[in-house]
Amino acid sequence: MTAIKKTLTDSFGREHTYLRISLTEKCNLRCTYCMPEHGIPLTPKSHLMSADEVFEIAKIFVEKGVSKIRLTGGEPLVRKDFLDILKRLASLNVQLALTSNAVIIDRFVDDLKVYQVNDLNISLDSLQPEKFHHITKRNQFKKVHENLLMLIKEGFRVKVNVVLMKGFNEDEIVDFINLSQKYPISIRFIEFMPFDGNKWDKSKMVSYKEIMNVVRESFGENEVERLLDAQNDTAKNYKISGYKGSFGIISSVTNPFCDTCNRIRLTADGKLKNCLFSATESHLLPQLRVGKSIEAIIEKEVKSKFKVRGGMNSLEKLENPDLHSKNRSMISIGG
């Protein structure tokens, strides 16, 4: 058995064991916080990773100490060779997870079970059909809601990711948390983050503090329990006393979790990003396709990781469009 070479440690001592792979830039929804209103020019297929390349790169990361891989997009399930990729990755000694909008996930339930993909993050930003249509530009709420309940019934570990935006869905915080009364799920509220083309400004963001104020006023201080966060967790986790599930807050803007970050990202076009907020990337495919080693590129990208949010270590820098607009739109990074 080949020994694992744990070389994915950055200059701040953070060990990277979690790889997020975007399989596609395509999506069957059009969420406005994820992509520009006019859409994005799709990368030519020849510039995207093939199933073979996804596996070869993932294998190298696993050999270097990665123990968890999450498949993202776009919507990863729209990729025609998704099951082929999943089957190959399942042959590695690694925990597999998936992020999906759940529109077509019912077609893959048996396959997810076969390949032991038990951890599912489902993106859902409103429990109201008309709001869902407004944010996604698609009339798929009924299908997504039915699939969400089906996944819970089938025993998957489900997290529901909710991007909160003022004037849109901040009035649904309590409704989302109440889903965890009956169901053993985790609701995760995400602060609205800046990416190219999503018209971000701080006034649209619902902060960690504001969310907790709503929670305590609605449920009472004594009913809100602070939970022990898992190692390297992105969320600060809570539950309401007596509820089956829990809720958490991912405060990437107002209270980032960078000190314990163990994540690195691989985009669908084979570029490595050491941070969601990073404006720089390293190209892996040119070297890989001519049979050369990509290990030095990977190690250099990890070593060059900034301590906080791609170098934007203050709200002032985060609010500067000259900085965050140098990054990609979220749809082309991978959720």
Steps between C-alpha positions, in 0.01 A plus 500: 500500500636844400577724797310828514725804454348781705651795316194726470593726792510876442734758649264548797504132594154419364479146366273460198301176508183612320478538121197653333472408131272693266386266224323755281421868455151410378193517723127444460425802724604865464553625855593868490754490785687220324529629145477835320154593372616465139651157569860400430678386184540125535849357477552285187470129578860436392616732779303316770621202699404162358387220730850351473659832598266552795601158631873542436514836678284377788727196539803726540324703768400187690862382488593834655261466792155605379238293683181668378381600153185699432355515148351835406411706195309679353269208556722188499212266418447656156836370384431198276791295633428579866448135592822396327692762700326400821583133448867577443532729801331239717797273436720741696527478877310824556171635634277620218242779530279694260355849470184521285193713439298174519299562183591160349662326796216246523644333190826424685388384845589134448839590351583734789429214739709251302802732503440604863440869435311563823576870559284725283491879499180626339479862388160653575452871562125524556212287621258715302440390137473855364827606665670182382399585144621858543850402613549194274306616193353150485172347619648201683410558866254211526753255359783622724281491812378147422856382436623657823243310704579183306873527578423541870271197491768296321742566786753736340679754720348817359612859542289776346706799386314833513663818367332783691439835330327803645173586339464150367506210746617624840138473613522119453770433761249363753316298234822328398600424858156352562577240232749361751223449756361201313795391288859404600660748262740791532392839370801714413460873451772649280597866496465646150854509356652711220583339166534634149168615358272432801451871588617450857499774755508480877148643539356182342675273747330352808778465755565230758404746775174593329406135448561415865298802612202369302548148641518612864205736467290230333586196713629648824857513628464188716371287211803559277774242559858550376636178353858379484628571149677223313870541425552736203126582493402808301185562704428603856237246600191522719171326561167584656428294811295192414546533123624196306734700280726802533602820328828674435635826366782528247633850563767527229466877488462620860673219689700276265621153595835535320715391795377141469445484123596163351342551156636534151299529178530353153298677232330321211768630262776344708625802691594493866371767738639501851213714630144578397592871501832462319546698180786276387494142370747236386448311174537124534379369164782624273760306701275199556414467132862478390579240763691726739464499879262753654611442858728805515217722373266365766750549780583854385130594489446372853809679633387832347166502681427822688417492870153653448253508205744511212680797654183701564557515874260784575143598412641807325697282261206265454279794404748619238362382162846532347601208722205261506408553134835347405363169621269279294124484534391230744354281223845456342683445830282223636275511806 
